[in-house]
Amino acid sequence: MGGERELVMLSALLAMLVGVGGMSWSSTIVAVAFWLVALFVLRRMAKADPCMSKVWLTHVKQQDFYPARSKPWRKV
């Protein structure tokens, strides 16, 4: 579909849950609109960088500050 596989499948799952969970025409319309917007955004994101979500996860896992000293229990 043009985006990262996991994110496209997750957005489709969320849209399906909203559409089926609401059990009305308005929830179905909202779910389809959400999925189309999410697919558009995910395609643009994949065009800019195919691995952007993994880069973002690595960025989030990094510490804010790394002290410039070693620990006494480090392995030599």
Sequence and secondary structure as in RCSB ss.txt:
>XXXX:A:sequence
MGGERELVMLSALLAMLVGVGGMSWSSTIVAVAFWLVALFVLRRMAKADPCMSKVWLTHVKQQDFYPARSKPWRK
V
>XXXX:A:secstr
  S HHHHHHHHHHHHHHHHHH SHHHHHHHHHHHHHHHHHHHHHHHH TTHHHHHHHHHHS S   SS  TT  
 
